[in-house]
Amino acid sequence: MALPETDAKQALILAERLRGQIGALQLKKSGQPIKISASFGIVELGDHATLEALIDESDQWLYAAKKAGRNQVCGALLMQGV
């Protein structure tokens, strides 16, 4: 998801809000409740020379979130303790 005029801190807040809302959904399949979750990778345009580099890094962070147990937000911003 591209969020123009949104810095990484704001994107983190939005991603966490979306993650919580998605997790709170009460869905059913064949009458049985199912639990869903969401993982997000966050990067800022800042140091990325190309759109492809930006997408590649966000994809890497998304897979890091999934590898770390899913249902979370990962990004360089978080690694810096923000």
GIKANOR-V474686 format. One record per residue. N is the residue number from 1. BURIAL is I if it has 16 or more other ideal C-beta (glycine too) atoms within 10 Angstrom, else O. D_LAST is the distance of its C-alpha to the last C-alpha in Angstrom with 1 decimal. Layout:
BEGIN
N & BURIAL & D_LAST
N & BURIAL & D_LAST
END
This chain:
BEGIN
1 & O & 20.8
2 & O & 20.4
3 & O & 18.9
4 & O & 20.2
5 & O & 18.7
6 & O & 15.4
7 & O & 12.2
8 & I & 9.5
9 & O & 7.7
10 & O & 11.3
11 & I & 12.2
12 & I & 9.8
13 & O & 11.4
14 & I & 14.7
15 & I & 14.5
16 & O & 13.9
17 & O & 16.7
18 & O & 18.9
19 & I & 18.4
20 & O & 19.5
21 & O & 22.4
22 & O & 23.5
23 & O & 23.5
24 & O & 25.5
25 & O & 28.2
26 & O & 31.6
27 & O & 33.3
28 & O & 36.6
29 & O & 38.4
30 & O & 42.1
31 & O & 41.6
32 & O & 39.1
33 & O & 35.5
34 & O & 32.8
35 & O & 29.1
36 & O & 26.8
37 & O & 23.1
38 & I & 20.8
39 & I & 18.3
40 & I & 16.2
41 & I & 14.9
42 & I & 12.6
43 & I & 12.9
44 & I & 13.5
45 & O & 17.0
46 & O & 16.2
47 & O & 17.7
48 & O & 19.8
49 & O & 23.4
50 & O & 24.7
51 & O & 24.1
52 & O & 25.1
53 & O & 22.4
54 & I & 19.8
55 & O & 21.5
56 & O & 21.9
57 & I & 18.2
58 & I & 17.2
59 & O & 20.2
60 & O & 19.1
61 & I & 15.7
62 & I & 17.9
63 & O & 20.2
64 & I & 17.6
65 & I & 16.7
66 & O & 20.4
67 & O & 21.1
68 & O & 18.7
69 & O & 20.7
70 & O & 20.1
71 & I & 19.0
72 & I & 15.3
73 & I & 12.7
74 & I & 11.6
75 & I & 10.4
76 & I & 9.3
77 & I & 6.0
78 & I & 5.6
79 & O & 7.6
80 & O & 5.7
81 & O & 3.8
82 & O & 0.0
END
